[in-house]
Amino acid sequence: MSRICHVALMTVFAALSASTALSAETAPDPGAPATPGAVTRERAVNADALLRLGDLYSNADNANRDPAKAFDYYRQAADAGSAAARLRVGEMRVLGEGTERDISAGLLAIEEVASAGDGAALASLGGLYSHADNRAIPLDLPRAYDYYRRAAAAGNETGILRSGEMLARGQGIARDSATGLALVRSLADRGNIYALVSQGDLMSDADAGVPDMPGAEAAYAKAAALGHPDALLRLGDLFGSGRAGKPDYAKAFGYYEKAAEAGQQVGRLRVAELTFRGQGTRQDVEGGLASIKELADGGDAEALSFLGDVYSGATPAPVAKDPLAAFAYYQRAADAGNTRAALRVGEMTAHGLGTLRDVSGGRDMVRRLADAGNPLALISLGDLLREPQSGAVDADGAVAAYERAAGLSEPEALVRLGDFYSDGMTVAVDLPKALDYYSKAAGLGDVIGAVRAGAMLARGQGIAQDVAAGRAMVKAATESGEAEAHIVMGDLLSRGDGGPPDVQAAMRWYAEAAALGRTQGLIRLGDLYREGKLLQSNGKKAAGYYRQAAEAGDAYGLLILGSALSESLLRNAGKPADGVAALREAEATGLDDAATALADAMLYGMGTKRDAKAAVALLEQAAGTGNVAAARHLISYYRDGRRYGRTTFIKADAKRAEQLMTGVSPWLSRGDRLVEEMLFAAAANDTKGYQSIVARMHELSAEQRQSLVRMMRTTHPNGYIYLAQQQLKQAGYYNGPVNGVLSGSTTRAVSRFCAARSLPNACRFGPMSSQAGDVLSYAF
């Protein structure tokens, strides 16, 4: 309610003193007959004094703030005839602030004031129905816009500003970016600092028309010069987010420093975050973290939420995961009013991370926010409803949540719908439908939507392949500074499935992604030097990139480094025992996949003593704690057996594998469960089983198909060759029988396929090599 206090504290006291004196001078003599004029003047003066007292006690900056007293003074002022006080009484009743919440009575009071054409009351109703000020009533954007429009017609500046913003973004009304921006500019040109900031927001927001970044920067700079407290933060966000092109963290850091020096706590937090990450300034993990914790200890909700991200692993950081600490930080942030943290509390509760698992309770936490019309909560609810690890899957409910969020102009929801039909987790893959959703998101200016649509076009997924156009879409998306666009651009230039490879260009894109803070770029660079498909193998360089990723907080850097060293795949970069040590370190971070790699090292004696029983025990223990990756790996041990040469480490035990599969099945997504079923079919080692796999491959996502092919190369080599023959025959590279037998004609077909993809080196060691397996997997 601080927005309703219009006068500084001392000014209020001065005004109150004047009002009291005037009231005493004009009070009628008890024995004298009252005159209408005297009564009118007395009421006007007293109502104004009471209103100011209400403002005083509702002021958030007043150490003696007392909402109950404020409400009582407003009520008295309203009884004395003050329309402004009647508005305040209505607002406080809606909010339940200083009095018992009564939404109906509060709205009625505000609407009575608004019916007389009061601009402030009309703007207040606009705020209530747009959730600009609170979430006490259901979201109704068309109604909110109409109230703001009427407030603007009455000359109310809040109405002009908010109706312009909604018109520019198409919220509650058909979008008219030019007219909406013109309304906001009409205030900004008069020096209204709030309008200047809003003008900057609209000019830098693709949802509000074609972005004008220089114009946005100029508007923010003018607002900052006029003393707007958030303008410097907006400038930092503009350059740090990539909305003004590729992020300029040094420039962003400078603006955040200025904001911090001006007393902005958010500025202090941003400076600490960038220091923690080493973006735009020298990295100081301990110093940055200490500053963030200091702000969190003071109750800063955003700092608390950031720490939740750090300790949950949501933000890659050189800090060990601690789910208990993460949950506690999120809970404190949620209690302080941070909606995103409240969503994370619900998600972690549903997953049982850092707290006891309570699926229905966690989903209900998220659903309450979703029902209030929060688009991020709707997306979170959709995610929970389609994840088997957070309860029974409700595909229809997930789609409904995403579609509702999309209807609230949230393009990320369209991306989620694209994922729904492309990742194979919940339903059979439908690539044309997925592409349509990604394209719609891209049309609304969503960078990730553009990246995914462009990648599908370059690869010919759900549409006729157009390498040039697809790459151009992804390249255009990199201009935003979005790191994922850089990763995908590198993939399109290195894998061979999105056009001829260009390894040097791919490396540049991966390096830029790493510079933007995406550790996956470092891992991709390490992979290029490890795999030797496009570059000469260099174990030292590969290991160096993996270590950089690990040092930046990405445990997968440790995992891949450990696996490669333990398997002696990185020459001159370390010993197998060093690899086992890295795997144990990765396991200590809580990375599920580390247990599977460590178990294999123990099983085969790679860098550690050979001990099959210990390997099985490790997987059983991990699976018992909910590690689905470990459970699936244990299933593969018993389904396929494990041997090397003439030595059998684990005998195949179909019955035991099926028992384990029954236990883990409820935790698997539809796609992962189908992959496991296909691997069981492959275990029969007959044509019928292979044919059943081919018949259902289209139901899997590209990633799931590639994963299946890679696994079959090592566990079911005949099945792998069968799938390769079938796919190469369909593509016109193979004319022989599809029988799963590795023949000369099969080898030559694989070589022709690699050559056509401009990856001949990948097949120089034959179809059964890991390099050839990777390239063949992209054919699926």
C-alpha positions, 0 to 999 in steps of 0.5 A: 500500500506504499503507493497510496502515500503521496506525502513525505513523513514531515510534510504529513505532520505539517499538513496535519498540524495545519488541518487541526488548527483550521478545524479548531478555528471553524468548529461551531460554538456548542450553543450557537445554531449550526449553519450549512456552510459551517458543517460543510467546511468542517467535514471537508477539513476533517476528512482531509486530515483523516485521509492523511492520517490513513496515508501516514499509517499505511506508509511502508517507510513509516517505522510505526506503520499500522494497517489497522489504524490506517484502515480506521482513519480511512473509514472515518474519512470515507464517512466524512465524505472523502471519495479518495478514502472510500477508494482506500477502504475498498482496496484494503478490504480486497487485500485484507490489509488492516481489516478482514478480507472481503473482496465483494464489499471491497470491489463494490466500494471501489466500483461506486467511486469509479461510477462517478468517473474517478480516474484513480478508482478506475485505474485501481480496478484495472490493477486488480483485474490485471494482477498489477497490484495483487492476486486477490481476484481472478485475472481478467485482462479484457476487463482490466484493459477497459478499466484502464482505458476509462481511467485514461479517458478521465486523464489518469496517468496510471490509466494512460500508462497501463492501457498503453502497455496492454495495447502495445502487448496485446493484453486484453485487446488486439495488439496495436504496438504503435498506438500503445507506445504512442500513449506511453510516449505521450507521458514520457515526453512530459518527463514522467519517469515511470513512463520513460521506463515503460517506454524502454521496456516496450522498445526492448520487448519483442512482444510489443513490436519490433525492438528498438534497442537504442531507443530503449537505452535512451529512454532508460538513461533519461529516466536514470538521469531524472532519478528513477530508482530502477532505470539503472537496473533496467540498463544493466538487464538490457545489456546483461540479458542479451536483449540488446544483442550479445550480452555485454557483461562488462557494461551490465556490471557497470550499470549494476554497480551504479545502481548499488552505489545509489542504494539499490539492493537489487543492484548489489545482488546483481553485482554479487551474482556477476562476481560469483559467475565471473561475468563482466568482472574478475570471478570471486566465487567465495566473495560473490556467494558471501555477498549474496548470503548477506542479502539473503540473511537480510530477507531479500527474496531474490537473493534467497531464490538465487541461493536455492538455484545454486544449491539445487543445481538449477544454476550450474555453479562450482558449489556442491549440490545440497537439496536440503539447503536449496529447499530451505532457501526456496521456502524462505524466499516463497515466504517473502513473496517470491512466486518463482521460489514458491513454484520451486518449493512445490516442484521439489515437494512433488519430487521429494528433493530436500523434503519428504515427497508429497506428490499431491501436496506439491502439485497443489502448491503449484496449482494454486498459483496456476489457478490464479492465472500465473503463466509460469505456474501453469507451465510448471504445472504442465511439467509436473503433470507429464513427469512420472517422477512427480506422480501419475502422468496426466497428458491432457491436463499438461496440454491444457495447462500449457495451452492456458499459459499460451493464451496468456501471451507466454511463448514459452508455453508454446515451446513446451507444447512443441517439446510435448510432441517432439521429446516422446516422453508422454505421447508418440512423436508428432514432428509436424505438430511440434514444428508448428508450435515452435514456429508459433513461439518463434513468430512471437519473438521467442528465441528458443522457439526459433532455435528449435524450429530452425534446427528441425528445418535444417535436419528435415524433421517434420518438414522438407529439409532446407539446410541453408534456411534452417541454419540461417534461423538458428544463426539469427537467434544467436544475435540475441546472445542465447547460449542454446542457439550457439550450441545448436549452431555448433551441432548443425556444423559438426554432426553431419545431420544438418548439412556439411560439417565445418569444424572450425566454425562449430568450435567458434560457436561452442566457444561463444556458448562457453563465454556466455556461461553455457558449460555445455560448449566446453563439453562439446569442444572436449568431445570434438578432440576426444572423438576424432571424427572431425579433428585429430584426437587430442586427449590433453585438450579434451581433458582440459575442456572437461576440467574447465566445465567441471570447475565451472560447476558442471558435474557432467564435465567430471563424468565424461572426463572420468569415463574417458580416463578410466577407459583409457580414451584420453592419451597423455591426459591422466591414468585410469585411476584418475578417471575413477577418482573423477567419477567418485567426485561426480557421484558426490555432487549427486549426479545420477549418471555417475553411478552407472559409469563408476559401476562399469569401471568396477565391473571391468576393472578400469582404473580400480580393482575388478569387482562385479559384486561391488558394481552390482551393489553400487547400482542396487544402492543407487536405485534404492534411493530413486536413481532411475539411471542406475536402475536402468543400468542394472536392468541392462546388466541382467537383461544382456549379461556382461562379458569381455572376450571369454570372461563372463562378469555377469550372466544374463538373467531375464527373470531378474531383469523383468522384475527390476523393470516392473519396479522401475517402470512407474518412474519412466517416461513413456519414451524411456519405457518404450526404449527399454521394451525395445531392448528386451525385444533385441535380447531375443537376437532374432529377426522378429524382435528386430522388426518389432523395434523398427515398427515403433521407432517413429514413436521415439524422439530423435534423441531416444532413437539415437540413444537406442542405436548407441546402446545396441551397438555394444549390447546387441551388435546384430540388432544394431547392424539390422537397424543400420541396414534397414535405415541405410537401405531406406536412404538408398545407400544399401542394397543387400539383405536386411539380416543383421549380419555384418557383411562387406556390402554393409561396411561399404554402405556405411562408408558411403553414408559417412562420406555423404555426410562429409564425415569419412574419418568417422568410419575409418575404423569400421561400422562397429566403432563408436565414431561410426555408431554416432554418425549412424545414430543421426540417420535415425 
